[in-house]
Amino acid sequence: MQYERPYNDEISIGDLITKLGEYRRYLLRKWWVILIFSFIMGLALRFYINWRPEHYISHTDFSVKGTEGSSTSSLTSLATSFGFGISTGSEFTNEYFLAIIKSRRMVKETLLQKKTVKLGKQEPREDYLANFYIEMYPRWAKKKKVKDFRIGHGNIDSLTIYEDSVLTVIYDELVDKDLSLEYNDDLDLNQLEFSSLSRDYSVIFASYIARAASDYYIESQVKNETETVELISHRVDSIRAAMTAKEDQLAAVQDQSAFTIKAKGLLTQGRLLREIEILSVEYAEAYAQLELARFDLQNKAPLVNIIDTPRISTIKEKEQIMLYMIIGFILGAILTSVVLVVRKYSRDSVEEAKKKRLLVEQAATTATLKEPEI
């Protein structure tokens, strides 16, 4: 036996709009529930802010630029005559410098510095920054199983496998949670921020890593030029020493032949004079090459200017209680509304299912009664 359904499963746009209006009216009737839970959420966030430990943020602004010397063009011909070419500028990227600061070696070298730091209410004492970091976050250290670790030296090249592994664990946490770097296009500045529970720790860590990264960056950019200067400087010193020795030898010969004129003495003096003259020419050329190489080194060296040092820019993280209360109030209102809507939808679905089952049973009973008897 077949019979038509006593209800329609299709949902029209009108029904959907009606449902939305119904849910809106339902939420308005439950405004007091939403208000109570929103207030509770706002207070919960406020207490969380008061309970959370204070953090100190060290901020550093610095610019990285290459030196483009326009005056080098006037010396190009002179440099070429000595076999040296002087570049008129180099490109230096901020991304490379920021990558150096966040590199494992740079962060680990900073953690291996022995400094005097005051943690909380303790008296200031001298220790390695890696040890201080573990003491500042005991729960994290216990979770990572490094609570009892202590570094006893500051040489990164002498680290054992275990020491390096622990420093890697600290590095991952530090880079992920405490150290932030970004390049501000509007200000054309690189910005570094480091956060910790100790003001001394934040200042020392940010100061050292900024300076160390700056020195490493400049050194890596002008490595070839520095080696050239050292090589030519050594050659200049050698020529000067040889020329000084020849001059001393000439003076000794002249002293020996002061009152006697011998052919051998005249030949020796003439030979020494020629050698001294040749060495003088070589010395002048080498010294000119040295000055040009130094100029090239200065021209290629990037400029890293630290504008705001951590010592004058470290601040306590502001506890924006009102902002967090507003955020908690909004989140509470949204979550409470979602819960009420889901609750009403579940109830309506159950009631609608009961009505449909009742209609189906009534329709089946009616169809049975209408069947003709055979």
JOBELWO-V463954 format. One record per residue. N is the residue number from 1. RES is the residue in one small letter. PSI is psi in whole degrees, -180 to 180 (NA if undefined). D_LAST is the distance of its C-alpha to the last C-alpha in Angstrom with 2 decimals. Layout:
BEGIN
n=N res=RES psi=PSI d_last=D_LAST
n=N res=RES psi=PSI d_last=D_LAST
END
This chain:
BEGIN
n=1 res=m psi=132 d_last=15.29
n=2 res=q psi=145 d_last=18.45
n=3 res=y psi=157 d_last=19.92
n=4 res=e psi=149 d_last=23.41
n=5 res=r psi=137 d_last=26.10
n=6 res=p psi=4 d_last=27.03
n=7 res=y psi=165 d_last=30.73
n=8 res=n psi=123 d_last=33.25
n=9 res=d psi=-15 d_last=35.30
n=10 res=e psi=143 d_last=37.95
n=11 res=i psi=123 d_last=41.27
n=12 res=s psi=168 d_last=43.26
n=13 res=i psi=-37 d_last=47.02
n=14 res=g psi=-42 d_last=46.55
n=15 res=d psi=-38 d_last=44.53
n=16 res=l psi=-44 d_last=47.27
n=17 res=i psi=-39 d_last=50.01
n=18 res=t psi=-42 d_last=48.17
n=19 res=k psi=-44 d_last=47.89
n=20 res=l psi=-43 d_last=51.60
n=21 res=g psi=-36 d_last=52.55
n=22 res=e psi=-44 d_last=50.51
n=23 res=y psi=-36 d_last=52.31
n=24 res=r psi=-44 d_last=55.64
n=25 res=r psi=-34 d_last=55.08
n=26 res=y psi=-43 d_last=54.02
n=27 res=l psi=-37 d_last=57.30
n=28 res=l psi=-35 d_last=59.32
n=29 res=r psi=-26 d_last=57.86
n=30 res=k psi=28 d_last=58.86
n=31 res=w psi=-35 d_last=62.40
n=32 res=w psi=-33 d_last=64.00
n=33 res=v psi=-45 d_last=62.30
n=34 res=i psi=-42 d_last=63.49
n=35 res=l psi=-42 d_last=66.97
n=36 res=i psi=-49 d_last=67.32
n=37 res=f psi=-31 d_last=66.35
n=38 res=s psi=-41 d_last=68.47
n=39 res=f psi=-40 d_last=71.42
n=40 res=i psi=-42 d_last=70.88
n=41 res=m psi=-41 d_last=70.80
n=42 res=g psi=-44 d_last=73.97
n=43 res=l psi=-37 d_last=75.78
n=44 res=a psi=-43 d_last=74.66
n=45 res=l psi=-35 d_last=76.21
n=46 res=r psi=-44 d_last=79.33
n=47 res=f psi=-33 d_last=79.79
n=48 res=y psi=-42 d_last=79.21
n=49 res=i psi=-41 d_last=82.05
n=50 res=n psi=-31 d_last=84.35
n=51 res=w psi=-29 d_last=83.53
n=52 res=r psi=138 d_last=83.97
n=53 res=p psi=150 d_last=87.52
n=54 res=e psi=139 d_last=89.87
n=55 res=h psi=144 d_last=90.37
n=56 res=y psi=126 d_last=93.51
n=57 res=i psi=120 d_last=93.15
n=58 res=s psi=127 d_last=96.14
n=59 res=h psi=136 d_last=96.07
n=60 res=t psi=129 d_last=98.22
n=61 res=d psi=133 d_last=98.58
n=62 res=f psi=151 d_last=100.48
n=63 res=s psi=145 d_last=101.05
n=64 res=v psi=116 d_last=101.54
n=65 res=k psi=150 d_last=103.54
n=66 res=g psi=149 d_last=105.68
n=67 res=t psi=117 d_last=109.29
n=68 res=e psi=101 d_last=109.94
n=69 res=g psi=110 d_last=113.70
n=70 res=s psi=-20 d_last=114.82
n=71 res=s psi=-11 d_last=118.43
n=72 res=t psi=-23 d_last=117.97
n=73 res=s psi=-32 d_last=118.18
n=74 res=s psi=-20 d_last=121.91
n=75 res=l psi=5 d_last=122.49
n=76 res=t psi=-45 d_last=120.46
n=77 res=s psi=-40 d_last=123.47
n=78 res=l psi=-41 d_last=125.53
n=79 res=a psi=-38 d_last=122.76
n=80 res=t psi=-36 d_last=122.32
n=81 res=s psi=-24 d_last=126.03
n=82 res=f psi=5 d_last=125.60
n=83 res=g psi=19 d_last=122.49
n=84 res=f psi=140 d_last=120.00
n=85 res=g psi=139 d_last=117.24
n=86 res=i psi=124 d_last=116.03
n=87 res=s psi=155 d_last=112.45
n=88 res=t psi=17 d_last=111.82
n=89 res=g psi=157 d_last=108.73
n=90 res=s psi=155 d_last=105.74
n=91 res=e psi=130 d_last=102.09
n=92 res=f psi=130 d_last=100.80
n=93 res=t psi=142 d_last=97.16
n=94 res=n psi=-33 d_last=95.88
n=95 res=e psi=-39 d_last=92.94
n=96 res=y psi=-42 d_last=95.36
n=97 res=f psi=-42 d_last=97.19
n=98 res=l psi=-35 d_last=94.01
n=99 res=a psi=-34 d_last=92.88
n=100 res=i psi=-43 d_last=96.21
n=101 res=i psi=-39 d_last=95.70
n=102 res=k psi=3 d_last=92.27
n=103 res=s psi=154 d_last=93.41
n=104 res=r psi=-43 d_last=93.27
n=105 res=r psi=-42 d_last=97.03
n=106 res=m psi=-43 d_last=97.93
n=107 res=v psi=-42 d_last=95.60
n=108 res=k psi=-39 d_last=96.68
n=109 res=e psi=-38 d_last=100.35
n=110 res=t psi=-42 d_last=99.78
n=111 res=l psi=-22 d_last=98.11
n=112 res=l psi=8 d_last=101.16
n=113 res=q psi=138 d_last=103.61
n=114 res=k psi=113 d_last=105.42
n=115 res=k psi=164 d_last=105.56
n=116 res=t psi=119 d_last=106.11
n=117 res=v psi=145 d_last=102.88
n=118 res=k psi=118 d_last=101.92
n=119 res=l psi=117 d_last=98.41
n=120 res=g psi=-127 d_last=97.16
n=121 res=k psi=4 d_last=99.57
n=122 res=q psi=160 d_last=101.35
n=123 res=e psi=146 d_last=104.94
n=124 res=p psi=138 d_last=105.51
n=125 res=r psi=163 d_last=106.09
n=126 res=e psi=129 d_last=106.55
n=127 res=d psi=175 d_last=103.90
n=128 res=y psi=146 d_last=101.87
n=129 res=l psi=-30 d_last=99.16
n=130 res=a psi=-41 d_last=96.57
n=131 res=n psi=-41 d_last=97.29
n=132 res=f psi=-39 d_last=97.06
n=133 res=y psi=-42 d_last=93.66
n=134 res=i psi=-37 d_last=92.24
n=135 res=e psi=-33 d_last=93.67
n=136 res=m psi=-32 d_last=92.17
n=137 res=y psi=74 d_last=88.60
n=138 res=p psi=-37 d_last=88.38
n=139 res=r psi=-44 d_last=84.56
n=140 res=w psi=-43 d_last=84.24
n=141 res=a psi=-39 d_last=87.03
n=142 res=k psi=-39 d_last=85.35
n=143 res=k psi=-39 d_last=82.04
n=144 res=k psi=0 d_last=83.86
n=145 res=k psi=40 d_last=85.93
n=146 res=v psi=18 d_last=89.25
n=147 res=k psi=-35 d_last=90.27
n=148 res=d psi=7 d_last=93.21
n=149 res=f psi=140 d_last=94.44
n=150 res=r psi=128 d_last=97.95
n=151 res=i psi=139 d_last=99.79
n=152 res=g psi=3 d_last=103.48
n=153 res=h psi=167 d_last=104.98
n=154 res=g psi=21 d_last=104.69
n=155 res=n psi=113 d_last=105.12
n=156 res=i psi=-26 d_last=101.99
n=157 res=d psi=-7 d_last=103.37
n=158 res=s psi=15 d_last=103.77
n=159 res=l psi=138 d_last=100.20
n=160 res=t psi=171 d_last=98.58
n=161 res=i psi=-40 d_last=95.05
n=162 res=y psi=-44 d_last=93.75
n=163 res=e psi=-43 d_last=95.69
n=164 res=d psi=-36 d_last=94.48
n=165 res=s psi=-42 d_last=90.86
n=166 res=v psi=-42 d_last=91.15
n=167 res=l psi=-32 d_last=92.77
n=168 res=t psi=-39 d_last=89.92
n=169 res=v psi=-44 d_last=87.41
n=170 res=i psi=-41 d_last=89.49
n=171 res=y psi=-47 d_last=89.75
n=172 res=d psi=-44 d_last=85.98
n=173 res=e psi=-42 d_last=85.44
n=174 res=l psi=-46 d_last=88.43
n=175 res=v psi=-34 d_last=87.58
n=176 res=d psi=-36 d_last=83.92
n=177 res=k psi=-35 d_last=84.50
n=178 res=d psi=-33 d_last=88.13
n=179 res=l psi=126 d_last=89.76
n=180 res=s psi=139 d_last=88.66
n=181 res=l psi=141 d_last=90.33
n=182 res=e psi=158 d_last=89.71
n=183 res=y psi=124 d_last=91.55
n=184 res=n psi=110 d_last=91.71
n=185 res=d psi=-36 d_last=91.90
n=186 res=d psi=-42 d_last=92.93
n=187 res=l psi=-12 d_last=95.87
n=188 res=d psi=45 d_last=96.60
n=189 res=l psi=148 d_last=96.87
n=190 res=n psi=137 d_last=95.47
n=191 res=q psi=129 d_last=94.16
n=192 res=l psi=135 d_last=94.00
n=193 res=e psi=135 d_last=92.53
n=194 res=f psi=133 d_last=92.64
n=195 res=s psi=138 d_last=91.07
n=196 res=s psi=177 d_last=91.84
n=197 res=l psi=-5 d_last=92.30
n=198 res=s psi=133 d_last=96.09
n=199 res=r psi=-43 d_last=98.19
n=200 res=d psi=-43 d_last=100.94
n=201 res=y psi=-44 d_last=98.53
n=202 res=s psi=-45 d_last=96.93
n=203 res=v psi=-48 d_last=100.35
n=204 res=i psi=-45 d_last=101.86
n=205 res=f psi=-49 d_last=98.91
n=206 res=a psi=-40 d_last=98.46
n=207 res=s psi=-47 d_last=102.21
n=208 res=y psi=-47 d_last=102.82
n=209 res=i psi=-32 d_last=99.92
n=210 res=a psi=-45 d_last=100.77
n=211 res=r psi=-45 d_last=104.44
n=212 res=a psi=-42 d_last=103.79
n=213 res=a psi=-37 d_last=101.25
n=214 res=s psi=-47 d_last=103.69
n=215 res=d psi=-43 d_last=106.52
n=216 res=y psi=-40 d_last=104.38
n=217 res=y psi=-47 d_last=103.04
n=218 res=i psi=-42 d_last=106.53
n=219 res=e psi=-41 d_last=107.92
n=220 res=s psi=-30 d_last=105.18
n=221 res=q psi=-29 d_last=105.62
n=222 res=v psi=29 d_last=109.40
n=223 res=k psi=-47 d_last=109.70
n=224 res=n psi=-41 d_last=111.33
n=225 res=e psi=-38 d_last=113.70
n=226 res=t psi=-43 d_last=114.73
n=227 res=e psi=-37 d_last=115.52
n=228 res=t psi=-44 d_last=117.57
n=229 res=v psi=-44 d_last=119.59
n=230 res=e psi=-40 d_last=120.27
n=231 res=l psi=-47 d_last=121.36
n=232 res=i psi=-37 d_last=123.75
n=233 res=s psi=-41 d_last=125.05
n=234 res=h psi=-39 d_last=125.93
n=235 res=r psi=-41 d_last=127.74
n=236 res=v psi=-43 d_last=129.68
n=237 res=d psi=-38 d_last=130.73
n=238 res=s psi=-44 d_last=131.89
n=239 res=i psi=-40 d_last=133.97
n=240 res=r psi=-42 d_last=135.48
n=241 res=a psi=-43 d_last=136.43
n=242 res=a psi=-41 d_last=137.99
n=243 res=m psi=-39 d_last=139.91
n=244 res=t psi=-40 d_last=141.16
n=245 res=a psi=-41 d_last=142.37
n=246 res=k psi=-39 d_last=144.23
n=247 res=e psi=-41 d_last=145.83
n=248 res=d psi=-40 d_last=147.02
n=249 res=q psi=-41 d_last=148.38
n=250 res=l psi=-42 d_last=150.23
n=251 res=a psi=-38 d_last=151.76
n=252 res=a psi=-40 d_last=152.97
n=253 res=v psi=-43 d_last=154.58
n=254 res=q psi=-36 d_last=156.28
n=255 res=d psi=-38 d_last=157.63
n=256 res=q psi=-33 d_last=159.09
n=257 res=s psi=35 d_last=160.85
n=258 res=a psi=-40 d_last=162.04
n=259 res=f psi=-2 d_last=165.78
n=260 res=t psi=140 d_last=165.68
n=261 res=i psi=111 d_last=164.34
n=262 res=k psi=149 d_last=163.06
n=263 res=a psi=-40 d_last=161.27
n=264 res=k psi=-40 d_last=158.64
n=265 res=g psi=-38 d_last=157.97
n=266 res=l psi=-40 d_last=157.69
n=267 res=l psi=-42 d_last=155.21
n=268 res=t psi=-41 d_last=153.08
n=269 res=q psi=-44 d_last=153.09
n=270 res=g psi=-41 d_last=152.16
n=271 res=r psi=-43 d_last=149.34
n=272 res=l psi=-38 d_last=147.96
n=273 res=l psi=-42 d_last=148.20
n=274 res=r psi=-43 d_last=146.22
n=275 res=e psi=-41 d_last=143.54
n=276 res=i psi=-40 d_last=143.35
n=277 res=e psi=-41 d_last=143.03
n=278 res=i psi=-44 d_last=140.20
n=279 res=l psi=-34 d_last=138.44
n=280 res=s psi=-42 d_last=138.89
n=281 res=v psi=-45 d_last=137.17
n=282 res=e psi=-39 d_last=134.34
n=283 res=y psi=-42 d_last=134.02
n=284 res=a psi=-43 d_last=133.84
n=285 res=e psi=-45 d_last=131.10
n=286 res=a psi=-39 d_last=129.14
n=287 res=y psi=-38 d_last=129.43
n=288 res=a psi=-40 d_last=128.22
n=289 res=q psi=-39 d_last=125.22
n=290 res=l psi=-43 d_last=124.56
n=291 res=e psi=-40 d_last=124.57
n=292 res=l psi=-39 d_last=122.23
n=293 res=a psi=-40 d_last=119.89
n=294 res=r psi=-39 d_last=119.89
n=295 res=f psi=-40 d_last=119.18
n=296 res=d psi=-39 d_last=116.30
n=297 res=l psi=-45 d_last=114.96
n=298 res=q psi=-35 d_last=115.17
n=299 res=n psi=-35 d_last=113.57
n=300 res=k psi=-17 d_last=110.56
n=301 res=a psi=126 d_last=109.96
n=302 res=p psi=156 d_last=106.85
n=303 res=l psi=120 d_last=107.18
n=304 res=v psi=104 d_last=104.95
n=305 res=n psi=115 d_last=105.60
n=306 res=i psi=115 d_last=104.09
n=307 res=i psi=-58 d_last=103.82
n=308 res=d psi=115 d_last=102.23
n=309 res=t psi=150 d_last=103.23
n=310 res=p psi=-28 d_last=100.98
n=311 res=r psi=-28 d_last=103.79
n=312 res=i psi=0 d_last=103.65
n=313 res=s psi=10 d_last=99.96
n=314 res=t psi=127 d_last=98.24
n=315 res=i psi=156 d_last=96.08
n=316 res=k psi=138 d_last=93.83
n=317 res=e psi=124 d_last=90.19
n=318 res=k psi=133 d_last=89.38
n=319 res=e psi=94 d_last=86.74
n=320 res=q psi=78 d_last=84.79
n=321 res=i psi=-46 d_last=83.03
n=322 res=m psi=-40 d_last=81.80
n=323 res=l psi=-44 d_last=80.35
n=324 res=y psi=-33 d_last=78.44
n=325 res=m psi=-40 d_last=77.17
n=326 res=i psi=-43 d_last=75.85
n=327 res=i psi=-42 d_last=74.21
n=328 res=g psi=-38 d_last=72.66
n=329 res=f psi=-44 d_last=71.43
n=330 res=i psi=-46 d_last=69.76
n=331 res=l psi=-40 d_last=68.20
n=332 res=g psi=-42 d_last=66.99
n=333 res=a psi=-42 d_last=65.36
n=334 res=i psi=-48 d_last=63.64
n=335 res=l psi=-42 d_last=62.41
n=336 res=t psi=-41 d_last=61.23
n=337 res=s psi=-42 d_last=59.34
n=338 res=v psi=-44 d_last=57.63
n=339 res=v psi=-43 d_last=56.64
n=340 res=l psi=-41 d_last=55.27
n=341 res=v psi=-45 d_last=53.29
n=342 res=v psi=-40 d_last=51.78
n=343 res=r psi=-45 d_last=51.02
n=344 res=k psi=-39 d_last=49.30
n=345 res=y psi=-39 d_last=47.35
n=346 res=s psi=-45 d_last=46.14
n=347 res=r psi=-45 d_last=45.04
n=348 res=d psi=-37 d_last=43.35
n=349 res=s psi=-42 d_last=41.52
n=350 res=v psi=-45 d_last=40.26
n=351 res=e psi=-41 d_last=39.13
n=352 res=e psi=-37 d_last=37.48
n=353 res=a psi=-40 d_last=35.62
n=354 res=k psi=-42 d_last=34.39
n=355 res=k psi=-42 d_last=33.24
n=356 res=k psi=-43 d_last=31.39
n=357 res=r psi=-40 d_last=29.61
n=358 res=l psi=-42 d_last=28.70
n=359 res=l psi=-39 d_last=27.38
n=360 res=v psi=-43 d_last=25.29
n=361 res=e psi=-42 d_last=23.79
n=362 res=q psi=-41 d_last=23.17
n=363 res=a psi=-38 d_last=21.58
n=364 res=a psi=-39 d_last=19.22
n=365 res=t psi=-43 d_last=18.28
n=366 res=t psi=-42 d_last=17.77
n=367 res=a psi=-35 d_last=15.54
n=368 res=t psi=-41 d_last=13.29
n=369 res=l psi=-29 d_last=13.16
n=370 res=k psi=-7 d_last=12.39
n=371 res=e psi=132 d_last=9.22
n=372 res=p psi=141 d_last=6.41
n=373 res=e psi=141 d_last=3.84
n=374 res=i psi=NA d_last=0.00
END
